[in-house]
């Protein structure tokens, strides 16, 4: 049997040196490394959270690391814990880590936020919410997936949940110019009609409408990356690498964000299939 303590510096006597995952507004997360080793109890997770980076919002969600699964060779040694609560942590950017305010929410899991911003005394937090995940130690779902708006009132220690779309979807993005600011539009990958990804969705969060960009019955889109070309929030293009199950190849699809349901502006055939990935960004030359 492999000695995990010797083979991986993260493990030491059934302890783990990983910190808490903290949301930021630019569609990612931070993981804080700590010098000490911590037992993976809920109380120690709270202690880890206090040492997290300065991202303004943190989430402690009921998925836990399993040393037993790691030592057994599981690729993703995490599992859902019904006995763990779920909490949001609010930390003003000019505050210290001891001033984190924790607000309990219904158990769920969030891989990716769409955006978050201050709205007076409240915080608006749009997320793709999974009822649960890692139920069998894999990335499988365990219930509904939906796009929700969480309105957080720190003074009342309350989170109001508003359904934006009950359509199964993931990989939310916005125009980078509105990250951490009020936004009207958001873009996701549609998972409604098949097990894997399908087309792309554009959400109008003010009118609560959704437009769909079709990539064909055998197409599977990757996360859309917004490329701004003007001052309007949806004035630009959405880039997505699309796999074509009929040809076995991939192409880069360029979509006019203001004419979202129309055929793409261009399709650039790639020399080989591009494996499914997670995230990317546009960098201006």
C-alpha positions in Angstrom: 0.0 0.0 0.0 1.2 3.5 -0.8 2.1 5.6 2.2 0.2 8.8 1.6 2.2 10.6 4.2 5.4 9.9 2.3 4.0 10.2 -1.2 2.0 13.4 -0.8 3.0 16.4 1.3 -0.6 17.4 1.7 -1.2 14.4 4.0 0.1 13.9 7.5 -1.3 11.6 10.1 -4.9 11.7 8.7 -4.6 15.5 8.4 -4.7 17.7 5.4 -3.0 21.0 4.7 -5.6 22.4 2.3 -7.5 25.5 3.0 -11.0 26.6 2.2 -12.4 27.3 -1.2 -13.4 30.9 -1.5 -15.5 32.4 -4.3 -14.4 35.6 -6.1 -16.4 37.5 -8.6 -14.3 36.6 -11.6 -15.7 33.1 -12.0 -13.1 31.3 -10.0 -12.1 30.4 -6.5 -9.1 30.5 -4.3 -7.6 27.8 -2.2 -5.5 28.8 0.8 -2.5 26.7 1.8 -1.7 26.7 5.5 1.5 25.7 7.2 -0.3 23.7 9.9 -2.0 20.4 9.5 -5.8 20.3 10.2 -8.2 17.5 10.9 -11.1 17.6 8.5 -13.8 18.4 11.1 -16.4 21.1 10.6 -14.8 23.2 13.3 -11.5 23.0 11.6 -13.0 23.9 8.3 -14.2 27.1 10.0 -10.7 27.7 11.3 -9.4 27.3 7.8 -12.0 29.7 6.4 -10.7 32.4 8.7 -7.3 32.0 7.0 -8.7 32.2 3.5 -7.6 34.8 1.0 -9.3 38.2 0.9 -12.0 37.1 -1.6 -15.2 38.9 -0.4 -17.4 35.9 -0.1 -16.6 32.4 1.1 -18.8 29.2 1.2 -18.5 26.2 3.4 -20.5 23.5 1.6 -21.2 19.9 2.7 -18.5 18.2 0.6 -15.5 16.8 2.5 -12.1 15.4 1.7 -11.7 11.7 2.4 -8.3 10.4 3.1 -9.6 6.8 2.8 -10.8 7.5 -0.7 -7.5 9.1 -1.6 -5.4 6.2 -0.3 -7.7 3.8 -2.2 -6.8 5.6 -5.4 -10.0 7.5 -6.1 -9.4 10.2 -8.6 -11.6 12.7 -6.7 -11.4 11.9 -3.0 -14.4 14.0 -2.0 -17.9 13.0 -0.8 -21.2 14.5 0.1 -21.8 14.8 3.9 -25.4 15.0 5.0 -24.2 15.8 8.5 -22.5 19.0 7.5 -24.3 22.3 7.3 -23.8 24.9 4.6 -22.8 28.5 5.2 -21.9 31.6 3.4 -19.1 33.8 4.8 -19.2 37.5 4.3 -15.9 39.4 4.7 -15.6 43.2 3.9 -12.5 43.7 1.9 -11.1 46.2 4.5 -11.8 43.9 7.4 -9.7 41.3 9.1 -10.2 37.6 8.9 -11.6 37.5 12.4 -14.6 39.5 11.2 -16.1 36.9 8.8 -19.9 36.8 9.2 -21.4 33.3 8.7 -24.9 32.9 7.4 -26.5 29.5 7.2 -28.1 28.4 3.9 -29.9 25.2 2.8 -27.4 22.4 1.9 -26.3 22.5 -1.7 -23.2 22.8 -3.8 -21.9 25.5 -6.1 -19.1 25.0 -8.5 -19.3 28.3 -10.3 -20.8 31.7 -9.6 -22.1 33.9 -12.4 -21.4 37.2 -10.7 -21.7 39.1 -7.4 -22.0 42.7 -6.5 -23.1 45.1 -3.7 -26.6 46.5 -4.0 -26.9 49.0 -1.2 -27.1 47.1 2.0 -27.5 43.7 0.3 -25.2 41.5 -1.8 -26.5 40.0 -5.0 -24.9 36.6 -5.7 -26.0 34.7 -8.9 -24.9 31.0 -8.8 -25.5 27.7 -10.5 -26.8 25.6 -7.6 -26.6 21.8 -7.4 -28.8 20.1 -4.9 -25.8 17.9 -4.1 -22.8 16.3 -5.7 -20.0 13.8 -5.0 -22.7 11.5 -3.7 -20.6 8.5 -4.9 -17.3 10.3 -4.8 -17.6 11.4 -8.4 -18.7 14.6 -10.2 -22.2 13.1 -10.6 -25.2 15.1 -9.7 -27.7 14.2 -7.0 -30.7 16.4 -7.8 -31.7 19.5 -9.7 -29.3 22.0 -11.2 -30.6 25.5 -11.6 -29.5 29.2 -11.9 -30.4 31.1 -8.8 -30.1 34.6 -7.4 -29.1 34.8 -3.7 -29.9 38.1 -2.1 -27.8 38.3 1.0 -28.8 40.7 3.8 -25.8 40.7 6.3 -27.7 42.9 8.8 -30.6 40.4 9.1 -28.3 37.4 8.5 -30.7 36.2 5.8 -30.4 34.8 2.3 -33.4 35.1 0.0 -33.4 32.6 -3.0 -34.9 33.6 -6.3 -35.1 31.1 -9.2 -33.7 32.6 -12.4 -33.9 29.4 -14.5 -34.7 25.8 -13.7 -32.9 24.6 -16.9 -29.9 22.4 -16.2 -26.8 24.4 -17.0 -23.2 25.2 -16.0 -20.1 27.3 -16.6 -21.7 30.7 -16.2 -19.8 33.8 -17.5 -20.4 37.5 -17.9 -18.7 40.3 -19.8 -15.5 40.8 -17.8 -16.2 44.6 -17.7 -19.2 43.9 -15.3 -17.5 41.4 -13.0 -18.3 42.5 -9.4 -20.7 45.1 -10.7 -24.4 45.0 -11.6 -25.0 43.1 -14.8 -27.9 42.4 -17.0 -26.6 39.5 -19.1 -25.1 36.1 -18.4 -24.0 33.2 -20.5 -24.1 29.5 -19.7 -23.7 26.0 -21.3 -27.0 24.2 -21.7 -27.1 20.7 -20.1 -30.9 20.3 -20.4 -31.3 17.8 -23.3 -28.4 15.4 -22.7 -26.0 14.1 -20.1 -23.1 16.2 -21.4 -23.0 19.8 -22.7 -25.2 21.0 -25.5 -25.7 24.5 -26.8 -25.2 27.9 -25.2 -27.7 30.1 -23.3 -27.9 33.9 -22.9 -29.8 35.1 -19.9 -31.4 38.6 -19.7 -31.6 38.9 -15.9 -33.7 42.1 -16.0 -36.5 40.7 -18.2 -35.9 37.1 -17.0 -35.7 35.7 -20.6 -33.3 33.2 -22.1 -32.1 32.8 -25.6 -30.5 29.7 -27.0 -27.7 29.2 -29.5 -28.0 25.9 -31.2 -24.8 23.9 -32.0 -26.5 21.0 -33.7 -27.8 17.7 -32.5 -24.3 16.2 -32.2 -22.6 19.4 -31.0 -21.3 20.0 -27.5 -20.2 23.5 -26.6 -17.5 24.5 -24.0 -17.7 27.4 -21.7 -18.4 30.6 -23.6 -15.7 33.4 -23.3 -17.0 36.9 -23.8 -14.9 39.3 -26.0 -16.1 42.9 -25.6 -15.9 45.1 -28.7 -17.9 48.2 -27.5 -19.3 49.9 -24.4 -22.6 47.9 -24.4 -22.7 45.1 -21.9 -23.6 42.5 -24.6 -21.7 44.4 -27.4 -19.2 41.7 -28.3 -18.7 38.1 -29.2 -19.0 34.8 -27.3 -16.2 32.3 -28.2 -16.8 28.6 -27.6 -14.9 25.5 -28.6 -17.5 23.1 -29.9 -17.1 19.3 -30.4 -18.9 17.8 -33.3 -19.9 14.2 -32.5 -20.6 13.4 -36.2 -17.1 14.4 -37.5 -15.2 13.8 -34.3 -13.5 17.2 -34.7 -13.7 20.5 -32.9 -14.2 24.1 -34.1 -14.0 27.5 -32.5 -17.4 29.2 -32.8 -17.7 33.0 -32.8 -21.2 34.2 -31.8 -22.5 37.7 -32.0 -23.8 38.2 -28.5 -26.5 40.7 -29.6 -27.8 38.3 -32.3 -27.4 35.2 -30.1 -29.9 32.8 -31.8 -28.5 33.5 -35.3 -25.9 31.2 -36.9 -22.3 32.0 -35.8 -20.4 34.8 -37.3 -17.6 32.4 -38.0 -16.5 28.8 -37.4 -12.8 28.1 -37.4 -12.1 24.4 -37.9 -9.3 23.1 -35.6 -6.8 20.6 -36.8 -7.8 18.0 -34.2 -10.4 17.4 -31.5 -9.9 19.6 -28.4 -10.8 17.7 -25.2 -13.4 19.2 -22.9 -12.0 21.7 -20.4 -13.3 24.1 -17.9 -12.3 27.7 -18.2 -10.5 30.2 -20.4 -10.1 33.9 -21.0 -9.7 36.3 -23.9 -6.4 38.2 -23.9 -6.2 41.2 -26.3 -3.1 41.2 -28.4 
